[in-house]
Amino acid sequence: MVVRIGVEEEFHVIDVESGALTPRADAVLGRLPRHRGDFTQELPQSVVESNSGVHTLLDELYTDLSSARRRLDEAASSQGLAIMAAGAAPIARLGAVPATDDPRYRAMTEEYRRVADEQLICGAQVHVDVPDKDTAVRALCAINPWLPPLLALSASSPYWLGSDTGYASWRTMIWQRWPTSGPAGCFTGAEEYDAAVDELIVTGVISDPGMIYYDVRPSAHLQTLELRICDACPRVETVVLLSALFRALVVDACAPADAPPCDDRHEWLRTATWRAARSGLEGDLIDPATHRPEPAPHVVRSLLRRLRPTLEAYGDWELTQSLTEEALARGSAAHRLRRAAHDNDLLAAVDLFLAETRGENWNRRGRAGARRRTTRTRAEDVPAQARRR
């Protein structure tokens, strides 16, 4: 079976002059062709979502994601706006962003009130093909322990409403307020999983299967497993890395080999997620093998070694190893954002993320750099292995 990847990326709409989150997603979407569903609305009026095509090769995924970002940037820049891929926009104000005028979103806002009001956050979701729903559901237990390292690689939301939260991914803390967020439980198969979802709907906790917000879940409308734990990532290379790692995790978990039975001891998973959200790549993570704290690079490289045979089988090993080492050397996006804010100010930090979202190197020239609307993604920025594929 050829296992394909698709990605959904959420982006904040930013006012270029102030650097602040602004409820003008409609203005951006109005400049884009929407007949194919490539770009859609989200719950807050400050977020647009991009939906990639379905790909087998990582370089094709990179090209697709980069192209979508260029189109979004062109639509936004013509109106004094910019798009930012980050778990949370550093500069924002509660009450300034209403919900999108959609029956589903209106119902969610009425039911969940403050929880919905504060969803000024963005994630990156990766879809990977699975043979069938039964296989997907049974694979959850094998995948769950390795999701916190993926969160750490994506962590990009240290600031909330203009203040440093002390977390690498404050988006995670906001997201976990939903009643169905967090680690997925253990299920014997699709029938048991669907019964649990139906039970939640009957109780009125959620309105439909699309409101199952587990860190990984069987898609409600596609034959895929969907990764949902990650922050939106400023650098498109990070999204490609996460996609490669998640695909390998899914392929291994769905393999027909005799897997050890799940011990159903998942109480540590939420702790591991909190640890990843707290420190990203700059502190310890919980090692899934020992349930003990280890430096983040050790845990991430352990995951990489674990997945090497599958990555090699897909021709992804060299690229994934290169992107992993680059990510560890650069540090998390949260760390880069804090450093920019410390060396300059929060507006300069916003400029950094806007530049990274466009595929540019930040030039540290302050607000003038933010107004420069160059959107070219350069081929030389893609690792040689990806171009060769």
Phi and psi in degrees as a GROMACS rama.xvg file:
@    title "Ramachandran Plot"
@    xaxis  label "Phi"
@    yaxis  label "Psi"
@TYPE xy
-80.4069  116.96  VAL-2
-95.7705  117.637  VAL-3
-101.027  163.897  ARG-4
-126.58  141.503  ILE-5
-137.091  152.403  GLY-6
-131.763  138.529  VAL-7
-111.861  125.223  GLU-8
-117.716  134.301  GLU-9
-103.732  140.787  GLU-10
-130.219  139.149  PHE-11
-79.1744  144.554  HIS-12
-96.1527  123.279  VAL-13
-118.224  135.578  ILE-14
-75.6981  121.347  ASP-15
-63.3022  -41.4029  VAL-16
-65.6826  -47.3382  GLU-17
-90.5929  -20.0098  SER-18
75.4192  9.3109  GLY-19
-97.9633  154.12  ALA-20
-61.5921  137.857  LEU-21
-137.958  142.279  THR-22
-82.9279  62.8744  PRO-23
-125.664  34.5333  ARG-24
-59.4057  -37.9161  ALA-25
-59.2838  -37.7579  ASP-26
-63.9202  -38.4127  ALA-27
-71.246  -47.8285  VAL-28
-63.2046  -30.1095  LEU-29
-64.9399  -18.596  GLY-30
-97.7615  8.50856  ARG-31
-121.799  145.219  LEU-32
-70.6481  125.853  PRO-33
-116.56  7.60956  ARG-34
-68.1809  -22.5401  HIS-35
-97.2028  -1.66496  ARG-36
75.1152  18.8108  GLY-37
-63.5062  -33.8605  ASP-38
-129.852  134.301  PHE-39
-139.259  171.89  THR-40
-86.1523  165.08  GLN-41
-131.168  -177.194  GLU-42
-55.1873  -53.0628  LEU-43
-82.0121  147.856  PRO-44
-72.9463  3.63692  GLN-45
-103.657  8.19684  SER-46
-127.546  135.703  VAL-47
-119.167  148.593  VAL-48
-116.959  137.623  GLU-49
-110.872  134.607  SER-50
-115.302  118.223  ASN-51
-75.6464  170.307  SER-52
-75.4801  -174.897  GLY-53
-102.735  129.57  VAL-54
-134.63  152.877  HIS-55
-101.892  -38.2441  THR-56
-95.8755  140.153  LEU-57
-67.3565  -34.9688  LEU-58
-68.287  -32.4595  ASP-59
-68.0657  -38.8949  GLU-60
-62.778  -44.4534  LEU-61
-57.004  -46.9338  TYR-62
-61.9481  -42.4592  THR-63
-62.8726  -50.057  ASP-64
-63.9812  -40.022  LEU-65
-64.9124  -40.4509  SER-66
-63.2667  -42.7809  SER-67
-61.8064  -40.8251  ALA-68
-64.5167  -39.1523  ARG-69
-62.0015  -44.8966  ARG-70
-64.2238  -40.294  ARG-71
-64.31  -42.7473  LEU-72
-63.4315  -41.8874  ASP-73
-63.5992  -41.0133  GLU-74
-66.8071  -36.7096  ALA-75
-77.3848  -42.7332  ALA-76
-65.8182  -26.7201  SER-77
-69.2551  -8.10538  SER-78
-124.342  19.7263  GLN-79
73.3808  23.4156  GLY-80
-119.297  169.071  LEU-81
-145.41  161.467  ALA-82
-112.47  143.608  ILE-83
-131.102  126.626  MET-84
-94.2419  108.166  ALA-85
-163.268  153.479  ALA-86
-59.9303  -38.3972  GLY-87
-146.166  144.485  ALA-88
-74.082  131.827  ALA-89
-60.1999  -34.4945  PRO-90
-115.417  114.09  ILE-91
-157.688  164.608  ALA-92
-139.669  128.775  ARG-93
-65.4149  143.288  LEU-94
89.2086  -11.1756  GLY-95
-92.8564  -9.09761  ALA-96
-124.386  104.068  VAL-97
-76.8659  169.256  PRO-98
-75.3757  152.499  ALA-99
-63.3266  140.558  THR-100
-78.3698  84.4918  ASP-101
-143.048  139.131  ASP-102
-55.3092  -41.2325  PRO-103
-66.0301  -45.0961  ARG-104
-69.0947  -35.3438  TYR-105
-63.2093  -41.4799  ARG-106
-65.3463  -40.3014  ALA-107
-64.3358  -41.0085  MET-108
-63.6195  -40.0251  THR-109
-69.27  -39.4602  GLU-110
-76.8568  -42.065  GLU-111
-102.601  -7.42523  TYR-112
47.0482  -115.098  ARG-113
-60.9223  -35.252  ARG-114
-58.16  -45.7712  VAL-115
-70.6682  -38.8342  ALA-116
-59.9215  -31.6691  ASP-117
-97.7614  15.2619  GLU-118
-82.6844  51.0609  GLN-119
-88.5051  56.658  LEU-120
-134.769  161.182  ILE-121
-135.368  142.926  CYS-122
-126.927  170.831  GLY-123
-119.428  123.445  ALA-124
-112.587  133.8  GLN-125
-114.588  128.471  VAL-126
-104.663  135.266  HIS-127
-129.868  134.703  VAL-128
-55.9179  142.98  ASP-129
-131.774  154.722  VAL-130
-63.6651  -39.4482  PRO-131
-167.549  169.256  ASP-132
-68.421  -37.3721  LYS-133
-56.3645  -48.3145  ASP-134
-62.2667  -42.4745  THR-135
-60.6878  -45.2639  ALA-136
-65.7417  -41.9456  VAL-137
-68.7087  -21.883  ARG-138
-77.5442  -15.1603  ALA-139
-57.2014  -42.1381  LEU-140
-63.7003  -35.0678  CYS-141
-75.5907  -28.6743  ALA-142
-83.9678  -38.551  ILE-143
-48.2309  -46.3074  ASN-144
-62.7482  -21.3403  PRO-145
-99.6883  6.35708  TRP-146
-76.4269  -36.9442  LEU-147
-56.4801  -39.3487  PRO-148
-60.6891  -33.135  PRO-149
-67.3801  -39.2283  LEU-150
-59.7289  -44.5226  LEU-151
-60.5981  -39.2068  ALA-152
-65.0835  -28.6714  LEU-153
-95.4978  -11.0388  SER-154
-53.5799  121.228  ALA-155
-147.917  24.9689  SER-156
-135.741  64.4839  SER-157
-79.1583  -21.2445  PRO-158
-105.704  142.725  TYR-159
-139.486  117.91  TRP-160
57.1056  36.9452  LEU-161
88.4026  -0.668758  GLY-162
-120.064  147.957  SER-163
-76.9636  122.173  ASP-164
-82.2192  -15.6525  THR-165
85.3116  -3.23088  GLY-166
-106.31  153.801  TYR-167
-81.504  -32.771  ALA-168
-130.194  85.0564  SER-169
-70.519  -24.5356  TRP-170
-53.8637  -39.9169  ARG-171
-58.68  -41.796  THR-172
-68.6444  -36.2042  MET-173
-68.0952  -45.0919  ILE-174
-64.2716  -34.3069  TRP-175
-71.4525  -0.309469  GLN-176
-75.2741  -21.2586  ARG-177
-65.5269  144.68  TRP-178
-68.2824  -17.8808  PRO-179
-114.613  21.0253  THR-180
-88.3571  169.484  SER-181
101.661  -169.164  GLY-182
-63.2026  140.346  PRO-183
-73.4414  147.021  ALA-184
-80.6159  -171.383  GLY-185
-98.3366  134.304  CYS-186
-136.925  146.83  PHE-187
-76.8189  -18.7995  THR-188
173.388  -173.202  GLY-189
-62.7472  -36.5035  ALA-190
-62.9345  -45.1986  GLU-191
-67.5246  -40.1103  GLU-192
-62.3615  -48.6089  TYR-193
-62.5736  -35.5939  ASP-194
-65.101  -39.4972  ALA-195
-65.4647  -39.8801  ALA-196
-65.5774  -44.6593  VAL-197
-59.3249  -38.0476  ASP-198
-62.7246  -41.127  GLU-199
-64.8286  -37.4865  LEU-200
-68.9679  -42.8887  ILE-201
-61.7777  -36.7856  VAL-202
-73.3248  -12.9735  THR-203
85.7478  4.33147  GLY-204
-66.3118  -39.6316  VAL-205
-130.821  163.713  ILE-206
-99.3513  -21.0185  SER-207
-162.377  165.146  ASP-208
-60.5517  -24.2706  PRO-209
-64.935  -12.4862  GLY-210
-95.1393  12.8376  MET-211
-78.9991  110.309  ILE-212
-110.049  33.2795  TYR-213
-57.7213  158.693  TYR-214
-59.4338  -31.1051  ASP-215
-142.999  141.507  VAL-216
-151.509  154.087  ARG-217
-66.9388  131.52  PRO-218
-59.9124  145.069  SER-219
-76.2122  -16.7068  ALA-220
-136.036  -0.45515  HIS-221
-128.79  159.276  LEU-222
-88.4896  67.9889  GLN-223
-142.484  162.182  THR-224
-98.4152  139.007  LEU-225
-118.417  121.497  GLU-226
-82.5065  126.766  LEU-227
-129.105  3.05812  ARG-228
-79.7809  -16.4558  ILE-229
-87.8559  145.215  CYS-230
-65.433  155.716  ASP-231
-61.6649  145.524  ALA-232
-114.416  124.19  CYS-233
-56.7987  -42.9957  PRO-234
-92.5348  127.452  ARG-235
-64.2604  -26.7578  VAL-236
-60.7199  -33.8155  GLU-237
-65.6464  -38.9373  THR-238
-64.5456  -40.6208  VAL-239
-63.6578  -42.0985  VAL-240
-61.0606  -48.7281  LEU-241
-60.0415  -39.2928  LEU-242
-64.0851  -42.4293  SER-243
-64.3365  -45.7668  ALA-244
-65.567  -42.4126  LEU-245
-67.4509  -40.6337  PHE-246
-58.9408  -44.4843  ARG-247
-63.7356  -39.5931  ALA-248
-60.2217  -44.3118  LEU-249
-67.0471  -44.4021  VAL-250
-59.1031  -45.9014  VAL-251
-64.3988  -42.8052  ASP-252
-69.4413  -26.1019  ALA-253
-93.1804  -2.73326  CYS-254
-64.226  146.77  ALA-255
-77.1994  6.98038  PRO-256
-65.2168  158.341  ALA-257
-71.527  110.04  ASP-258
-94.4196  147.042  ALA-259
-63.2529  143.592  PRO-260
-63.6104  146.358  PRO-261
-71.8943  134.901  CYS-262
-86.0612  0.409888  ASP-263
61.8576  20.9718  ASP-264
-99.7577  86.9295  ARG-265
-112.19  9.77952  HIS-266
-64.3433  -24.4972  GLU-267
-78.8286  -14.3185  TRP-268
-66.2874  -40.7527  LEU-269
-65.1986  -36.6963  ARG-270
-62.0321  -43.3227  THR-271
-64.0647  -37.8918  ALA-272
-65.5359  -43.6667  THR-273
-59.8321  -42.4846  TRP-274
-60.6028  -43.4974  ARG-275
-65.8649  -39.9395  ALA-276
-67.3939  -33.4121  ALA-277
-70.1594  -46.332  ARG-278
-121.813  -5.67917  SER-279
57.449  -130.401  GLY-280
-91.8487  -1.70456  LEU-281
-97.1311  0.458538  GLU-282
-136.525  -154.803  GLY-283
-84.7491  152.204  ASP-284
-119.332  163.188  LEU-285
-85.6222  119.697  ILE-286
-70.981  119.732  ASP-287
-60.8934  -24.5054  PRO-288
-76.4133  -32.4741  ALA-289
-119.163  -13.4069  THR-290
61.7058  25.6876  HIS-291
-117.409  154.319  ARG-292
-69.4672  136.419  PRO-293
-140.468  154.078  GLU-294
-54.4606  140.513  PRO-295
-53.1427  -44.3715  ALA-296
-58.2054  -35.8993  PRO-297
-62.5337  -45.4027  HIS-298
-69.0328  -41.856  VAL-299
-64.137  -43.4278  VAL-300
-67.9454  -31.3665  ARG-301
-62.8331  -41.5767  SER-302
-62.2695  -43.9755  LEU-303
-60.9398  -46.0412  LEU-304
-62.4843  -39.6948  ARG-305
-60.5486  -37.0913  ARG-306
-92.3969  -2.57986  LEU-307
-53.6271  -47.0347  ARG-308
-57.4555  -41.6107  PRO-309
-71.7748  -39.95  THR-310
-61.3353  -39.8269  LEU-311
-66.3162  -38.4358  GLU-312
-62.4014  -31.4814  ALA-313
-92.6469  1.46214  TYR-314
73.8762  20.1442  GLY-315
-104.054  -1.97974  ASP-316
-62.838  -52.6798  TRP-317
-61.6758  -44.25  GLU-318
-64.9605  -45.4475  LEU-319
-65.8414  -40.9189  THR-320
-62.1637  -42.949  GLN-321
-63.1881  -45.5216  SER-322
-66.7366  -34.8618  LEU-323
-64.3972  -48.5116  THR-324
-64.6299  -35.9911  GLU-325
-64.5854  -42.2878  GLU-326
-63.2838  -42.317  ALA-327
-67.3446  -35.4069  LEU-328
-71.4549  -39.9735  ALA-329
-72.0427  -29.8903  ARG-330
84.8202  167.402  GLY-331
-64.3603  158.456  SER-332
-59.7647  -34.6175  ALA-333
-60.7276  -41.8493  ALA-334
-64.843  -43.2793  HIS-335
-63.5619  -39.3069  ARG-336
-65.2377  -44.8882  LEU-337
-61.3031  -41.2391  ARG-338
-63.799  -41.8236  ARG-339
-64.0716  -40.8579  ALA-340
-66.9996  -38.1538  ALA-341
-69.1654  -42.5099  HIS-342
-74.4384  -26.4121  ASP-343
-130.173  -97.195  ASN-344
-161.61  -179.395  ASP-345
-67.9065  -31.2499  LEU-346
-65.1451  -38.3429  LEU-347
-64.8678  -35.4677  ALA-348
-64.8875  -40.8561  ALA-349
-59.8387  -44.0224  VAL-350
-57.6187  -39.4064  ASP-351
-58.5378  -50.2604  LEU-352
-68.3127  -35.2315  PHE-353
-63.1606  -42.3599  LEU-354
-65.6198  -43.5669  ALA-355
-64.632  -37.3718  GLU-356
-62.772  -35.96  THR-357
-78.0365  -9.01277  ARG-358
87.5196  18.2038  GLY-359
-102.431  160.004  GLU-360
-85.3576  132.732  ASN-361
-67.4615  130.984  TRP-362
-98.2983  2.47326  ASN-363
57.6578  26.5886  ARG-364
-99.54  15.7503  ARG-365
77.7778  -150.984  GLY-366
-65.6012  -28.4886  ARG-367
-60.1543  -37.7979  ALA-368
-64.6088  -34.3038  GLY-369
-67.0894  -30.4598  ALA-370
-82.7838  -12.8614  ARG-371
-74.3501  124.225  ARG-372
-102.925  30.6091  ARG-373
-65.5941  128.727  THR-374
-122.021  9.38902  THR-375
-68.8203  131.41  ARG-376
-98.7038  120.305  THR-377
-87.6925  138.209  ARG-378
-62.7341  -31.7385  ALA-379
-69.2991  -12.4664  GLU-380
-77.3522  -14.6864  ASP-381
-88.2918  130.989  VAL-382
-53.0233  147.491  PRO-383
-57.8523  -34.5258  ALA-384
-61.8674  -39.8214  GLN-385
-66.782  -41.6586  ALA-386
-63.946  -36.2921  ARG-387
-68.0645  -32.0434  ARG-388
